[in-house]
């Protein structure tokens, strides 16, 4: 029995699940059986097709059964020096690569959503559609041995008809739009089985060529009709998320249809072409054809990636998109290499054709990597919505930002240990950041410990770092709150900029979480209340911290409990400050960064800190981060994945507390609490 389930958190399209275990097992077995049958059928046809094309090298006569290239065309290509093997294998290799992409996406969808009707249909559709992109391939065996392969070919065609059309009419929510579209689908399936299926596989094969031409035209009309219904859904009946999901599939489907039209036109034009025109078009048109055809599975992948269709896993699908682009780009460059080899071969003397091959390979090899990187950046920015390159994010995440446990008995020495700055002699190093180091010290003649942050000379010489350090000093002078580290003094000694601040003799929250993983709800409420008070104090003065995280929370032991103290205003933001001190880079720590900081680091307000406070509350309550993984996963999670409910992860957490944390982690700033104190109050209520 199937039921429609709509997630209140994701607000995506309803997903029709198969809930009966026995029926689910049946459909999974059926999917595997159909997929394996289709794969074996395709590989058998593809092998026969390759053997047939290679046979042209030995027997170019028309009687040898050339399917899509006449002996005259082969002779013309041979006259200009193109390898016969390259001619024979070029199309089969492109076809195999594109089929791998189609079927690979289909398999991954089945793996993730085999309990979903749309996942079941969509994945099977891709398993059938990919191998049938080149119709010549799937009809090779029946052409060679009609009697033996009529039934086998017919069964494969039926599988194609009963997956491509229902997917087109039901995508993305499993409902007919408008309702009477189901009668159109029934009529189309009847036509496909009785006329197109029987006509091609059980009709008079002597008249098959003209029949296939007529039916191909009808198939184009049927596909256009299906896309028309998708456009109706897209325009009038879809939710915002469904509209985006359908848009990508419609775009991919239209481009795949355009690919078929271009291929059909080229096949008609092919016998009239000669010389270089034949060579260039013979290489370029197939690449364009396969490239456009791949837009259908990529459109479905984009639907999954950006709009969470079928809750697909980000890493798998991003790798899938990159892999598909890599395959397509490799095919393009393979074609470019062939064209360059031909052109250079005609320019250079005949005894230097090997040199032409080497030159072409070097040029293509030199251009491939930068082109692939540009495509990757385009995908990251335009498809996934990343404002900065992932390579930059990986570099930022791997930078050293260590804050050692201040309560540790033996602190390591730093580069400036033993130096005197102002009234202080620098001792062991408490921590290291991206632009500074923090040392434990004491004022001469006093036993009171002090923490001194030092900006090294090479950093002090750079305007951006020096100005940021100066701004941090200015910010700390204006903050007087028991839950914010207090500034004691600042200055410069021998090109060494420094600021002295209150020393908190206790661990960081990060150290505490490493020891205990999870804290009790009462402890979390107390610490969040402290941090909220500190943040509200800063926010009232027009400041946004932008780097709220456990390593920036110091814990002071008071008689009753641990008290949270907020530190490190090094990248704090003042919206009223017109001086630009940050480049076009993400400011903050990826695990705790708000979505608006990813989109625009400077256009943030106090609610970015509330988001990070919600992340920390979730981590303290559950012992894990709401979004985990590498830079790409973290950025995508903050931008697109719904905030998880901690009460679903840890059953002992009250529902109200879980909802408070989820509201603090809302994607849209307006949906969060107006103040950090309001979040603390909701968490305590």
C-alpha positions as MATLAB code, in Angstrom:
seq = 'XXXXXXXXXXXXXXXXXXXXXXXXXXXXXXXXXXXXXXXXXXXXXXXXXXXXXXXXXXXXXXXXXXXXXXXXXXXXXXXXXXXXXXXXXXXXXXXXXXXXXXXXXXXXXXXXXXXXXXXXXXXXXXXXXXXXXXXXXXXXXXXXXXXXXXXXXXXXXXXXXXXXXXXXXXXXXXXXXXXXXXXXXXXXXXXXXXXXXXXXXXXXXXXXXXXXXXXXXXXXXXXXXXXXXXXXXXXXXXXXXXXXXXXXXXXXXXXXXXXXXXXXXXXXXXXXXXXXXXXXXXXXXXXXXXXXXXXXXXXXXXXXXXXXXXXXXXXXXXXXXXXXXXXXXXXXXXXXXXXXXXXXXXXXXXXXXXXXXXXXXXXXXXXXXXXXXXXXXXXXXXXXXXXXXXXXXXXXXXXXXXXXXXXXXXXXXXXXXXXXXXXXXXXXXXXXXXXXXXXXXXXXXXXXXXXXXXXXXXXXXXXXXXXXXXXXXXXXXXXXXXXXXXXXXXXXXXXXXXXXXXXXXXXXXXXXXXXXXXXXXXXXXXXXXXXXXXXXXXXXXXXXXXXXXXXXXXXXXXXXXXXXXXXXXXXXXXXXXXXXXXXXXXXXXXXXXXXXXXXXXXXXXXXXXXXXXXXXXXXXXXXXXXXXXXXXXXXXXXXXXXXXXXXXXXXXXXXXXXXXXXXXXXXXXXXXXXXXXXXXXXXXX';
ca = [
       0.000    0.000    0.000;
       1.331    3.465   -0.867;
       0.783    6.646    1.049;
       1.771   10.248    0.473;
       4.181   11.690    2.978;
       5.135   15.356    3.105;
       7.961   16.475    5.357;
       7.005   19.578    7.324;
      10.620   20.551    7.671;
      11.846   20.341    4.115;
       8.618   21.659    2.547;
       9.522   19.765   -0.572;
       7.199   17.830   -2.799;
       5.214   14.950   -1.357;
       6.966   11.613   -1.699;
       4.940    8.505   -2.386;
       6.397    5.732   -0.299;
       5.882    1.975   -0.614;
       5.215    0.975    2.989;
       4.216   -2.692    2.658;
       7.447   -4.727    3.285;
       6.377   -7.648    1.093;
       5.468   -5.356   -1.790;
       8.671   -3.393   -1.322;
      10.760   -6.586   -1.571;
       8.866   -7.584   -4.695;
       9.513   -4.257   -6.411;
      13.171   -4.249   -5.451;
      13.639   -7.710   -6.906;
      11.657   -6.647   -9.978;
      13.828   -3.550  -10.416;
      17.046   -5.553  -10.206;
      15.693   -8.171  -12.634;
      14.557   -5.571  -15.176;
      17.763   -3.568  -14.835;
      19.998   -6.602  -15.292;
      17.924   -7.761  -18.278;
      18.203   -4.335  -19.865;
      21.934   -4.118  -19.165;
      22.641   -7.546  -20.678;
      20.470   -6.726  -23.700;
      22.292   -3.431  -24.214;
      25.783   -4.933  -23.869;
      24.915   -7.723  -26.296;
      23.662   -5.182  -28.840;
      26.611   -2.881  -28.219;
      29.118   -5.708  -28.720;
      27.419   -6.711  -31.975;
      27.372   -3.061  -33.067;
      31.100   -2.665  -32.367;
      31.895   -5.901  -34.207;
      29.825   -4.728  -37.156;
      31.573   -1.373  -37.292;
      35.019   -2.948  -37.013;
      34.042   -5.271  -39.833;
      33.847   -2.233  -42.096;
      37.616   -2.015  -41.940;
      37.910   -5.443  -43.609;
      34.771   -5.285  -45.711;
      33.610   -1.760  -46.599;
      31.165   -2.965  -49.236;
      27.498   -2.141  -48.807;
      26.717   -5.855  -48.689;
      28.557   -6.129  -45.371;
      25.721   -4.386  -43.614;
      26.960   -0.918  -42.647;
      24.237    0.628  -40.517;
      24.964    4.354  -40.464;
      27.959    4.993  -42.697;
      28.260    4.222  -46.389;
      31.419    2.874  -48.082;
      31.780    6.208  -49.865;
      31.859    8.067  -46.565;
      34.454    5.634  -45.183;
      36.574    6.147  -48.276;
      36.411    9.948  -47.924;
      37.484    9.786  -44.294;
      40.324    7.447  -45.190;
      41.580    9.839  -47.874;
      42.211   12.566  -45.327;
      44.205   10.279  -43.032;
      41.683    9.403  -40.307;
      42.320    6.012  -38.729;
      39.669    3.406  -39.669;
      39.648    2.093  -36.092;
      38.978    5.607  -34.770;
      36.107    5.941  -37.254;
      34.624    2.636  -36.177;
      34.972    3.075  -32.414;
      34.301    6.794  -31.965;
      30.506    6.548  -31.724;
      30.443    3.283  -29.713;
      32.820    4.731  -27.113;
      30.750    7.894  -26.743;
      27.616    5.781  -26.492;
      29.082    3.539  -23.817;
      30.257    6.499  -21.737;
      26.894    8.251  -21.912;
      25.073    5.021  -21.064;
      27.287    4.618  -17.997;
      26.218    8.084  -16.832;
      22.517    7.368  -17.412;
      22.563    3.982  -15.734;
      24.867    5.149  -12.947;
      22.444    7.898  -11.960;
      19.570    5.435  -12.229;
      21.305    2.980   -9.925;
      22.114    5.637   -7.321;
      18.509    6.853   -7.264;
      17.328    3.279   -6.771;
      19.867    2.790   -4.014;
      18.681    5.904   -2.169;
      14.956    5.676   -2.828;
      13.926    2.169   -3.791;
      10.970    2.568   -1.398;
       9.624    5.489   -3.409;
       7.356    5.193   -6.446;
       8.958    8.151   -8.188;
      12.430    6.903   -7.324;
      11.490    3.465   -8.678;
      10.091    4.831  -11.956;
      12.726    7.519  -12.450;
      15.645    5.172  -11.894;
      14.233    2.531  -14.251;
      13.559    5.196  -16.852;
      17.225    6.212  -16.810;
      18.314    2.562  -16.944;
      16.276    2.172  -20.146;
      16.698    5.607  -21.690;
      20.505    5.690  -21.549;
      21.124    2.574  -23.666;
      18.400    3.672  -26.115;
      19.946    7.093  -26.765;
      21.381    5.591  -29.956;
      18.529    3.506  -31.364;
      20.957    1.815  -33.754;
      22.598    0.080  -30.810;
      19.470   -1.539  -29.352;
      18.246   -2.712  -32.766;
      21.492   -4.282  -33.943;
      20.659   -7.866  -32.906;
      17.186   -7.869  -34.405;
      18.661   -6.509  -37.634;
      21.219   -9.317  -37.746;
      18.866  -12.095  -36.589;
      15.201  -10.976  -36.663;
      13.609  -14.275  -35.681;
      15.821  -14.889  -32.658;
      15.544  -11.414  -31.164;
      11.985  -10.246  -31.878;
      10.634  -11.095  -28.428;
      13.759   -9.973  -26.565;
      13.793   -6.598  -28.310;
      10.044   -6.161  -27.796;
      10.323   -6.792  -24.040;
      13.105   -4.209  -23.760;
      11.018   -1.683  -25.690;
       8.013   -2.299  -23.410;
      10.193   -1.608  -20.377;
      11.245    1.655  -21.986;
       7.654    2.700  -22.800;
       6.356    1.924  -19.308;
       9.068    3.902  -17.529;
       9.738    6.982  -19.670;
       6.103    8.029  -20.151;
       4.791    7.510  -16.585;
       7.852    9.302  -15.215;
       7.219   12.245  -17.523;
       3.547   12.482  -16.545;
       3.934   11.859  -12.793;
       7.153   13.697  -11.984;
       7.877   14.985   -9.346;
       5.044   14.242   -6.869;
       3.445   11.085   -8.302;
       0.190   12.863   -9.277;
      -1.404   13.536  -12.649;
      -1.649   17.250  -13.489;
      -4.271   17.874  -14.744;
      -6.143   14.780  -13.602;
      -7.348   13.859  -17.090;
      -3.685   13.493  -18.173;
      -3.942    9.861  -17.026;
      -6.227    9.125  -20.012;
      -3.675   10.673  -22.370;
      -0.984    8.495  -20.804;
      -3.159    5.389  -21.217;
      -3.707    6.207  -24.905;
       0.010    6.792  -25.447;
       1.007    3.504  -23.801;
      -1.587    1.661  -25.898;
      -0.177    3.240  -29.057;
       3.426    2.511  -28.064;
       2.739   -1.177  -27.379;
       0.395   -1.997  -30.251;
       1.705    0.212  -33.043;
       5.267    1.164  -32.271;
       6.270   -1.998  -30.414;
       4.581   -4.636  -32.591;
       5.136   -2.594  -35.733;
       8.896   -2.450  -35.305;
       9.639   -5.844  -33.761;
       6.949   -8.081  -35.308;
       6.184   -6.270  -38.560;
       7.608   -6.780  -42.018;
      11.294   -6.047  -41.556;
      11.726   -5.435  -45.274;
       9.683   -2.259  -44.772;
      11.207   -1.521  -41.411;
      13.306    1.472  -42.483;
      10.403    3.610  -43.671;
       8.229    2.455  -40.749;
      10.842    3.455  -38.195;
      11.141    6.882  -39.826;
       7.389    7.471  -39.548;
       7.207    6.192  -35.983;
      10.219    8.305  -34.950;
       8.329   11.393  -36.027;
       5.320   10.287  -34.010;
       7.600    9.607  -31.051;
       8.838   13.197  -31.205;
       5.259   14.455  -31.056;
       4.496   12.182  -28.078;
       7.575   13.440  -26.214;
       6.568   17.041  -26.907;
       3.095   16.288  -25.533;
       4.583   14.925  -22.319;
       6.724   18.023  -21.871;
       3.656   20.158  -22.511;
       1.950   18.540  -19.506;
       5.081   19.195  -17.466;
       4.892   22.842  -18.504;
       1.258   22.982  -17.345;
       2.306   21.549  -13.995;
       5.252   23.935  -13.864;
       3.148   26.999  -14.654;
      -0.058   26.471  -12.715;
      -0.003   23.589  -10.227;
       3.470   23.227   -8.694;
       4.683   24.375   -5.301;
       7.835   26.557   -5.382;
      10.110   23.561   -4.739;
       8.229   21.315   -7.192;
       8.511   24.085   -9.778;
      12.291   24.060   -9.438;
      12.401   20.263   -9.551;
      10.295   20.108  -12.704;
      12.189   22.961  -14.331;
      15.478   21.079  -14.388;
      13.920   17.896  -15.732;
      12.019   19.802  -18.431;
      15.205   21.576  -19.470;
      17.104   18.284  -19.557;
      14.320   16.530  -21.464;
      13.990   19.293  -24.045;
      17.736   19.254  -24.644;
      17.722   15.461  -24.973;
      14.911   15.755  -27.525;
      16.918   18.401  -29.380;
      19.842   15.967  -29.416;
      17.725   13.339  -31.173;
      16.536   15.887  -33.746;
      20.119   17.014  -34.457;
      21.255   13.411  -34.840;
      18.408   12.558  -37.221;
      19.128   15.639  -39.332;
      22.834   14.789  -39.495;
      22.130   11.220  -40.569;
      20.161   12.607  -43.526;
      22.857   15.148  -44.334;
      25.806   12.739  -43.953;
      25.857   11.219  -47.480;
      26.105   14.709  -49.030;
      29.199   15.771  -47.094;
      32.814   15.487  -48.245;
      36.316   16.440  -47.174;
      37.075   18.523  -44.065;
      33.395   19.380  -43.571;
      32.611   15.691  -43.217;
      35.469   15.222  -40.746;
      34.598   18.174  -38.536;
      30.865   17.453  -38.451;
      31.495   13.727  -38.114;
      33.355   14.406  -34.861;
      31.524   17.461  -33.537;
      27.892   16.450  -34.130;
      28.125   13.219  -32.100;
      29.736   15.141  -29.245;
      26.954   17.727  -29.330;
      24.393   14.956  -29.547;
      25.688   13.017  -26.562;
      26.326   16.198  -24.604;
      22.725   17.354  -25.050;
      21.375   13.872  -24.324;
      23.247   13.836  -21.002;
      21.275   16.901  -19.927;
      18.347   14.638  -19.040;
      20.117   12.663  -16.282;
      22.021   15.770  -15.242;
      18.725   17.664  -15.018;
      17.422   14.993  -12.662;
      20.683   15.136  -10.717;
      20.415   18.931  -10.386;
      16.849   18.456   -9.168;
      18.130   16.118   -6.470;
      21.152   18.197   -5.577;
      19.762   21.660   -5.250;
      16.172   20.955   -4.322;
      16.581   17.765   -2.265;
      14.446   15.558   -4.515;
      14.290   12.073   -2.930;
      16.593   13.365   -0.159;
      19.604   12.360   -2.256;
      23.032   12.304   -0.665;
      25.069   15.382   -1.569;
      28.515   13.837   -1.858;
      27.342   11.025   -4.139;
      25.447   13.327   -6.448;
      28.032   16.096   -6.585;
      30.616   13.477   -7.525;
      28.113   12.182  -10.076;
      27.749   15.604  -11.684;
      31.513   16.080  -11.739;
      31.977   12.602  -13.196;
      29.433   13.224  -15.943;
      31.028   16.552  -16.825;
      34.440   14.886  -16.841;
      33.243   12.160  -19.200;
      31.624   14.671  -21.541;
      34.679   16.925  -21.481;
      36.959   13.960  -22.186;
      34.786   13.040  -25.171;
      34.955   16.622  -26.455;
      38.723   16.747  -26.110;
      39.041   13.334  -27.738;
      37.182   14.739  -30.725;
      39.294   17.908  -30.732;
      42.431   15.769  -30.695;
      41.193   13.839  -33.716;
      40.410   17.030  -35.641;
      43.786   18.568  -34.731;
      45.555   15.405  -35.836;
      43.837   15.592  -39.209;
      44.535   19.325  -39.677;
      48.195   19.050  -38.657;
      48.570   15.929  -40.752;
      47.509   17.865  -43.844;
      49.819   20.798  -43.025;
      52.936   18.845  -42.045;
      54.856   16.541  -44.389;
      53.616   12.950  -44.528;
      56.664   11.646  -42.644;
      55.830   13.895  -39.659;
      52.342   12.608  -38.913;
      53.644   11.235  -35.614;
      54.737   14.763  -34.705;
      51.210   15.964  -35.465;
      49.794   13.432  -33.032;
      52.236   14.468  -30.306;
      51.538   18.188  -30.809;
      47.793   17.626  -30.734;
      48.021   15.508  -27.584;
      50.172   18.117  -25.806;
      47.809   20.978  -26.668;
      44.711   19.047  -25.645;
      46.369   17.790  -22.460;
      47.422   21.316  -21.486;
      43.900   22.674  -21.974;
      41.986   19.827  -20.310;
      42.797   20.497  -16.632;
      42.112   24.275  -16.609;
      38.916   23.708  -18.586;
      37.750   21.043  -16.117;
      38.481   23.380  -13.204;
      36.497   26.180  -14.807;
      33.567   23.826  -15.283;
      33.854   22.711  -11.655;
      33.799   26.329  -10.461;
      30.794   27.029  -12.668;
      28.925   24.035  -11.205;
      29.805   25.001   -7.623;
      28.680   28.598   -8.069;
      25.741   28.308  -10.466;
      24.305   24.908   -9.583;
      25.079   24.485   -5.887;
      25.004   28.178   -5.006;
      28.495   28.395   -3.465;
      29.798   31.964   -3.437;
      33.440   30.932   -3.204;
      35.438   28.084   -4.642;
      35.537   24.819   -2.724;
      39.323   24.701   -3.063;
      39.432   27.901   -1.026;
      37.058   26.412    1.550;
      39.231   23.312    1.900;
      42.299   25.494    2.408;
      40.515   27.547    5.063;
      39.304   24.451    6.883;
      42.808   22.975    6.943;
      44.367   26.133    8.396;
      45.606   25.858   11.994;
      43.282   27.519   14.494;
      44.241   25.876   17.780;
      43.251   27.073   21.204;
      44.952   24.985   23.847;
      43.346   24.148   27.167;
      44.336   27.040   29.488;
      44.091   24.701   32.484;
      46.740   22.338   31.099;
      49.749   22.007   33.469;
      52.438   22.373   30.787;
      51.931   24.869   27.983;
      54.191   24.667   24.917;
      56.558   27.492   24.097;
      55.746   29.699   21.144;
      57.898   31.763   18.827;
      57.755   34.752   21.206;
      57.916   33.008   24.586;
      60.311   34.914   26.868;
      59.861   38.227   25.026;
      58.796   41.308   27.005;
      55.832   43.300   25.708;
      54.836   46.311   27.786;
      54.749   45.237   31.420;
      54.467   41.507   30.603;
      56.883   38.686   29.906;
      55.372   36.163   27.497;
      55.198   32.621   28.841;
      53.695   29.435   27.392;
      51.428   29.597   24.391;
      47.685   29.309   25.062;
      46.577   29.145   21.451;
      47.213   30.009   17.820;
      44.880   31.542   15.261;
      45.022   32.495   11.611;
      46.846   35.762   12.307;
      47.886   35.783   15.988;
      49.168   33.813   18.960;
      47.982   33.989   22.574;
      50.406   33.629   25.504;
      49.973   33.173   29.236;
      51.909   35.789   31.220;
      52.018   37.782   34.430;
      52.630   41.437   35.094;
      56.025   42.075   36.662;
      55.668   41.997   40.445;
      52.205   40.422   40.295;
      50.958   36.856   40.508;
      47.772   37.540   38.555;
      47.840   35.667   35.220;
      47.118   37.588   32.048;
      46.474   36.433   28.470;
      48.337   38.403   25.799;
      47.450   38.181   22.106;
      50.363   38.950   19.789;
      50.311   39.980   16.132;
      53.633   38.878   14.546;
      55.701   41.507   12.687;
      55.031   40.037    9.236;
      51.286   40.267    9.890;
      51.542   43.720   11.469;
      53.194   44.965    8.272;
      50.080   44.108    6.253;
      47.363   46.753    6.368;
      44.421   44.352    6.512;
      45.715   42.382    9.498;
      46.953   45.482   11.306;
      43.632   47.266   10.804;
      41.694   44.203   11.951;
      43.843   43.951   15.078;
      43.288   47.657   15.785;
      39.573   47.218   15.309;
      39.511   44.276   17.737;
      41.173   46.444   20.374;
      38.641   49.199   19.760;
      35.755   46.725   19.988;
      36.962   45.213   23.246;
      37.357   48.670   24.803;
      33.634   49.228   24.308;
      32.535   45.877   25.766;
      32.208   45.629   29.527;
      30.270   42.505   30.476;
      30.988   39.654   32.921;
      30.520   37.082   30.135;
      32.944   38.771   27.718;
      36.717   38.636   28.088;
      37.877   42.010   29.487;
      40.576   44.112   27.782;
      43.422   45.158   30.141;
      45.766   46.998   27.808;
      47.402   47.113   24.369;
      50.436   48.505   22.615;
      53.407   47.796   20.361;
      56.935   46.710   21.267;
      59.671   46.134   18.682;
      57.220   45.732   15.771;
      55.160   43.333   17.896;
      51.531   44.418   18.253;
      49.778   43.054   21.335;
      46.692   43.287   23.498;
      46.442   42.069   27.083;
      43.182   40.637   28.348;
      41.596   38.858   31.247;
      42.827   35.297   31.744;
      40.067   32.739   32.290;
      41.481   29.846   34.273;
      39.402   27.052   32.837;
      38.949   24.875   29.754;
      37.337   25.937   26.519;
      33.911   24.603   25.677;
      35.610   22.694   22.853;
      37.861   20.892   25.347;
      34.903   20.090   27.577;
      32.948   18.598   24.665;
      35.910   16.426   23.717;
      35.940   15.043   27.242;
      32.209   14.557   27.728;
      30.671   14.715   24.205;
      27.209   15.620   25.552;
      26.038   17.939   28.316;
      22.837   17.777   30.317;
      19.923   20.005   29.366;
      20.385   22.028   32.574;
      24.072   22.653   31.788;
      23.254   23.643   28.216;
      20.556   26.056   29.349;
      22.965   27.733   31.806;
      25.783   28.074   29.239;
      23.451   29.327   26.506;
      22.053   31.906   28.939;
      25.596   33.184   29.604;
      26.496   33.317   25.912;
      23.178   34.947   25.022;
      23.758   37.689   27.602;
      27.219   38.357   26.135;
      25.922   38.401   22.573;
      22.983   40.681   23.344;
      25.428   43.095   25.000;
      27.571   43.105   21.843;
      24.582   43.259   19.490;
      23.151   46.291   21.275;
      26.411   48.064   20.411;
      26.095   47.217   16.724;
      28.534   44.308   16.700;
      28.244   40.880   15.066;
      30.799   38.368   16.354;
      30.679   36.120   13.217;
      32.790   33.343   14.756;
      30.723   31.837   17.562;
      32.118   28.351   18.200;
      33.138   26.181   21.197;
      36.851   27.082   20.967;
      35.933   30.759   21.428;
      33.944   30.041   24.595;
      36.054   29.987   27.776;
      34.677   28.357   30.909;
      35.172   30.019   34.279;
      34.540   27.989   37.417;
      32.287   29.850   39.845;
      31.065   28.401   43.151;
      27.972   26.805   41.616;
      28.762   25.938   38.004;
      30.872   26.594   34.928;
      30.268   30.053   33.513;
      30.683   30.827   29.795;
      32.897   33.734   28.723;
      32.946   34.902   25.107;
      36.335   35.619   23.502;
      37.983   36.492   20.173;
      36.399   39.439   18.366;
      39.060   39.281   15.639;
      36.590   39.065   12.738;
      33.684   40.848   14.417;
      31.571   42.903   12.032;
      30.305   46.449   12.473;
      27.576   47.091    9.889;
      27.962   50.839   10.451;
      31.700   50.708    9.702;
      32.353   51.673    6.090;
      35.965   50.423    6.056;
      36.233   47.115    4.207;
      38.655   44.754    5.939;
      37.475   41.439    4.540;
      38.005   40.091    1.071;
      35.370   38.148   -0.835;
      35.765   35.111    1.411;
      33.675   33.296    3.949;
      34.323   34.772    7.402;
      33.765   32.326   10.220;
      34.111   28.609   10.860;
      32.311   26.315    8.429;
      30.750   24.053   11.060;
      28.962   27.004   12.709;
      28.516   29.498    9.887;
      25.114   30.998    9.036;
      23.760   30.660    5.472;
      23.842   34.422    4.901;
      27.558   34.471    5.765;
      28.131   31.996    2.936;
      26.092   34.053    0.498;
      27.474   37.457    1.522;
      29.975   37.732    4.378;
      29.416   41.464    4.890;
      25.617   41.566    4.739;
      24.980   39.908    8.100;
      23.432   41.024   11.345;
      23.067   39.693   14.880;
      20.929   36.765   13.727;
      24.029   35.133   12.207;
      25.387   34.776   15.759;
      22.038   33.341   16.907;
      22.308   30.693   14.169;
      25.788   29.713   15.408;
      24.473   29.669   18.985;
      21.767   27.239   17.833;
      24.432   25.022   16.218;
      26.374   24.933   19.496;
      23.230   24.169   21.492;
      22.515   21.241   19.165;
      26.099   20.005   19.546;
      26.059   20.234   23.340;
      22.701   18.433   23.568;
      23.393   15.617   21.091;
      27.167   15.225   21.036;
      27.300   15.815   17.276;
      27.048   18.644   14.778;
      23.840   19.056   12.766;
      25.865   19.183    9.529;
      29.075   17.198    9.144;
      31.612   16.261    6.483;
      33.975   18.134    4.203;
      33.673   21.782    3.136;
      31.227   21.016    0.317;
      28.923   19.015    2.590;
      29.023   21.676    5.290;
      28.272   24.550    2.926;
      25.496   22.617    1.224;
      24.037   21.594    4.584;
      23.885   25.159    5.870;
      22.360   26.406    2.627;
      19.875   23.659    1.831;
      19.365   20.932    4.411;
      16.607   21.490    6.976;
      17.726   22.017   10.579;
      17.522   18.673   12.407;
      15.490   18.288   15.578;
      17.722   17.402   18.562;
      14.737   15.819   20.336;
      14.606   13.247   17.530;
      18.303   12.453   17.990;
      18.207   12.290   21.798;
      14.789   11.165   22.987;
      15.241   12.619   26.483;
      15.333   16.182   25.143;
      11.905   17.863   25.502;
      10.081   18.712   22.296;
       9.957   22.393   23.220;
      13.720   22.579   23.645;
      14.210   20.831   20.311;
      11.910   23.283   18.541;
      13.744   26.223   20.126;
      17.071   24.963   18.757;
      15.559   24.370   15.313;
      14.159   27.908   15.220;
      17.561   29.326   16.127;
      19.002   27.362   13.152;
      16.361   28.530   10.648;
      17.762   29.171    7.152;
      16.052   32.546    6.805;
      17.242   35.111    9.387;
      13.717   36.491    9.811;
      12.565   33.061   11.005;
      15.051   33.017   13.890;
      14.751   34.630   17.300;
      15.160   38.402   17.312;
      17.654   38.262   20.185;
      19.935   35.668   21.697;
      18.166   36.196   25.012;
      14.853   35.198   23.433;
      16.443   31.930   22.293;
      17.847   31.274   25.781;
      14.426   31.944   27.310;
      12.712   29.570   24.846;
      15.306   26.875   25.534;
      14.753   27.253   29.253;
      10.982   27.241   28.984;
];
